[in-house]
Amino acid sequence: MRDELKAAWDGAFDHPGEKFPVGRAVVCDICDKDWTDDPRSGGFLFVSKAYCPDCAVEGLRTIKKYKEERYIVAICGGESFADFVRRMRGPDAFIRVTVDKLFDDTDDESDP
């Protein structure tokens, strides 16, 4: 992972709720491979997750298995995967970590 993207992730985890811009960095949300300057095309967005060309075939197989094709937002074609992701996410793409409790302590029936 690029240093600037790692810094954004670290900052986001250190300061939950704040926005940390990712700039032009593009990393596959499935395998974490850095695609920022890779010219290859392919891949897709599934909901908000970017599947790179390397992960697309297996990812699509799983998506079809669960009949979730309707959640594919866009398919990359005619441009690099990195340019596709940057275009789809826009120039102000950012990372924001949201922290929440998994359980509400007020619902604990054993508490008098």
C-alpha positions as a printed Julia matrix, in Angstrom:
112×3 Matrix{Float64}:
   0.0     0.0     0.0
   1.26    3.47   -0.85
   2.6     5.55    2.02
   0.02    8.31    1.53
  -2.86    5.83    1.54
  -1.49    4.07    4.61
  -1.25    7.47    6.32
  -4.9     8.16    5.43
  -5.99    4.79    6.86
  -3.93    5.29   10.01
  -5.36    8.78   10.46
  -8.91    7.54    9.91
  -8.53    4.87   12.59
  -6.87    7.34   14.97
  -9.66    9.9    14.42
 -12.97    8.05   13.84
 -15.65   10.08   12.1
 -13.22   12.43   10.33
 -12.69   12.42    6.55
  -9.24   11.57    5.16
  -8.84   12.18    1.41
  -7.29    9.36   -0.62
  -6.11   11.59   -3.49
  -5.51    9.65   -6.7
  -4.63    6.38   -4.92
  -6.62    3.3    -6.02
  -6.4    -0.01   -4.19
  -8.59   -3.06   -4.78
 -11.06   -3.44   -1.93
 -10.77   -7.22   -2.17
  -7.04   -8.02   -2.5
  -5.52   -4.64   -1.47
  -3.34   -4.49   -4.6
  -2.26   -0.97   -5.55
  -3.66   -0.05   -8.99
  -2.93    3.7    -8.9
  -0.59    3.71  -11.92
  -1.49    0.37  -13.52
  -2.86    0.9   -17.06
  -4.87   -2.35  -17.23
  -8.63   -2.23  -17.66
 -11.32   -4.43  -16.15
 -13.07   -4.92  -12.85
 -16.27   -3.46  -11.46
 -17.91   -1.74   -8.5
 -20.13   -3.93   -6.34
 -22.12   -1.61   -4.08
 -19.15    0.56   -3.03
 -16.41   -2.09   -3.25
 -13.96   -1.92   -6.15
 -13.12   -5.36   -7.58
  -9.88   -5.16   -9.61
  -9.36   -7.08  -12.86
  -7.54   -9.81  -10.9
 -10.47  -10.3    -8.5
 -13.32   -9.73  -10.94
 -13.75  -13.27  -12.28
 -13.97  -15.0    -8.91
 -15.94  -12.1    -7.45
 -18.5   -12.25  -10.24
 -18.8   -16.02   -9.81
 -19.66  -15.53   -6.12
 -22.04  -12.64   -6.85
 -23.9   -14.79   -9.4
 -24.02  -17.72   -6.98
 -25.92  -15.55   -4.51
 -27.99  -13.85   -7.24
 -26.7   -10.38   -6.28
 -25.9    -9.06   -9.77
 -28.28   -6.14   -9.17
 -25.71   -4.69   -6.75
 -23.08   -4.26   -9.47
 -23.03   -0.48   -9.86
 -20.7    -0.21  -12.88
 -18.34   -2.29  -15.01
 -14.98   -0.95  -16.18
 -14.34   -0.85  -19.89
 -12.25    1.36  -22.16
 -10.2     2.97  -19.4
  -7.76    1.81  -16.74
  -9.25    0.3   -13.6
  -7.67    3.13  -11.6
  -9.22    5.84  -13.8
 -12.57    4.03  -13.63
 -12.51    3.95   -9.82
 -11.41    7.58   -9.58
 -14.19    8.62  -12.0
 -16.87    6.63  -10.17
 -15.84    7.77   -6.69
 -15.19   11.37   -7.72
 -12.38   13.79   -6.95
 -13.3    14.12   -3.28
 -13.05   10.41   -2.37
 -12.16    9.86    1.26
 -11.85    7.29    4.02
 -13.94    7.65    7.16
 -13.96    5.09    9.95
 -17.16    4.77   11.95
 -16.94    3.17   15.37
 -20.02    1.93   17.14
 -20.79   -0.52   19.9
 -21.79   -3.98   18.77
 -24.23   -4.37   21.63
 -26.31   -1.87   23.56
 -25.5    -2.28   27.26
 -28.92   -0.88   28.22
 -30.64   -3.98   26.83
 -28.82   -6.36   29.18
 -31.62   -8.23   30.96
 -29.26   -9.53   33.65
 -28.59   -5.96   34.81
 -31.0    -5.03   37.67
